[in-house]
Amino acid sequence: MEEQEVAQMEILFRTAFYLAKRGRPFTDFPGLLELQECNGLAHVGETYRNDKHAKAFAMYIFESMFAEVKSAVDQAKFFCILSDGSTDSANVQEEIVYIQVLENFRPVTKFVGLKPVEKADAESITRADPGYGGRFGSNRLERQTGCCRCGRG
């Protein structure tokens, strides 16, 4: 890939990451690219200028970030799952999940994900178990030292 193409891809990925991090719809992607071009950033072409590609870029970023978290869990002798409920600006109940591991004898907390739940009670939260647990391998329960779920219920 040439240097100019790499620079264009960086703009596309950063813009998709911005949308995902801010909880903005991916349909904002083309407009943000247009704004960036008006402000003098490099033209990124027409090929990836849509919400479907923005979602794909965000998923690649998530998979890359999750691979780092999974690697930390794989290397840890023990780990702990932490979760807590929150309500977003649209009044949607969500469960946020973190993993805590020891790195160089210091506890390190890493973001795993956010998942909507039906309602903020113990049964719904447990049922939702943000689905990330299975992605850490079949022996995870042998190494899991704790699970802390805060909230009402």
Buried (B, 14 or more C-beta within 10 A) or exposed (E): EEEEEEEBBEBBBEBBBBBBEEEEEBEBBBEBBEEBEEEEBEEBEEEBBBBEBBBBBBEEBEEEBBEEBBEBBBEBEEBBBBBBBEEEEEEEBBBBBBBBBBEEEEEEEBEBBBBEBEEBBEEBBBEBBBEBBEBBEEEBEEBBEEEEBEBEE
